Amino acid sequence: MGKHVVAGAGQVGSQVARLLAERGDEVVLVSRSGSGPELPGVRRVAADVADRDRMAALTRGAATLFNCVNPPYHRWAETWPGMAASMLGAAETSGAGYVILGCLYGYAAPDRPMRESDPLTPPSAKGAVRVRLWRDALAAHEAGRVRVTELRASDYFGPGSLDQAHLGERFVPRLLSGRVVRFVGDPEQPHSWTYTPDVARALVAAAGDDRIWGRAWHIPTDAPLSAARVADRLCALAGVRNPGVRAMPHWLVRTAGAFSPMLGELEELRYQFTRPFILDSTDFQTTFGMSPTPLDEALTSTIAWWRNRLAAAA
């Protein structure tokens, strides 16, 4: 039993806090609003993650600091540097291991499955932000000031994945109600999708094993599947007719981006959905013995979660 601090109470941070609390650990869950699950062992704290002194005080005596923060896409350049510097400083001050939830934006547009050893040559501004934050953290590790790791996932799907997920609220509810999905990119391109409960499981497992420190890892992710084939399988499991997934015309995406910050920010990441985008998670799976949740099991849980959410809203 130990103390852990989780920064970010969103789709991943809340699940990390739940897993830690269920095994009897003390959890401090930090978010700007103080939100998150009400569970024994979880203390929800409203705080600005960019406040280094506050984060250092909260992290005092903690074994691990989990960075599960996910600021709005259109504010990455202005918000990430301060938050990342604060959390890195808090980990250094407290001696906590620093576990960063990362993404694949740092890799160049891939022509083969992405491995952790691939060079970081991001083709987007958001990718450059994430690469700079990781390099700063890794430099601190190599200088002996802190223990760090970054666990990278592909696009999320599963319970809790909402507006920022391609397989979230613009995908699952529409299919379940018989409406066509309009997809940003080519829905027939093979793509890796990472199940959110697997993300949380990997983060918690990583913090308890000293082999994790000093490098990046890819979170266990199932075989790639196009958005259209995901829709086929989801509808079959849900017992509903598949209305289909259609590509949103690029001109329409660009036009809508002028009014929607989310769609506007997706423009520079469109390359991920116009060609195969595949993650190789062999290293983590073989080192830590964790496999991704089978697709049918993950989709069944996702369907049940969305049906409960829609029923509650109705």
Order of alpha helices (4+ residues) and beta strands (2+ residues): beta-alpha-beta-beta-alpha-beta-alpha-beta-alpha-beta-beta-alpha-beta-beta-alpha-beta-alpha-beta-alpha-alpha-alpha-alpha
